[in-house]
Amino acid sequence: MSFSDMILGENGFLIELRCDNAFNEQTFSFITDYLRGHAAKWRANDSVPAADAAALFHLIDELSGGSRFWSEEVRLRAEDAVLELFDLIDLLET
């Protein structure tokens, strides 16, 4: 499964978040592992593939936007997830 599909695909993280109002910790862990695993290569190349960047932008946008249907637990987890993603993005600068 591609990074984009992991986030945006039919069975991706955002579909479950939108439709089930559930934060899938396992899928989010795969997402963050992927970012950690590719950060050094992207930093060395001074670029992130467009498909990966677009998927990441969509993920951050959806998590930041929230939903009135999310439970307090999901809302708080989404806020923490955005901060975690920003920390991973910072790896690209160091």
Order of alpha helices (4+ residues) and beta strands (2+ residues): alpha-alpha-alpha-alpha-alpha
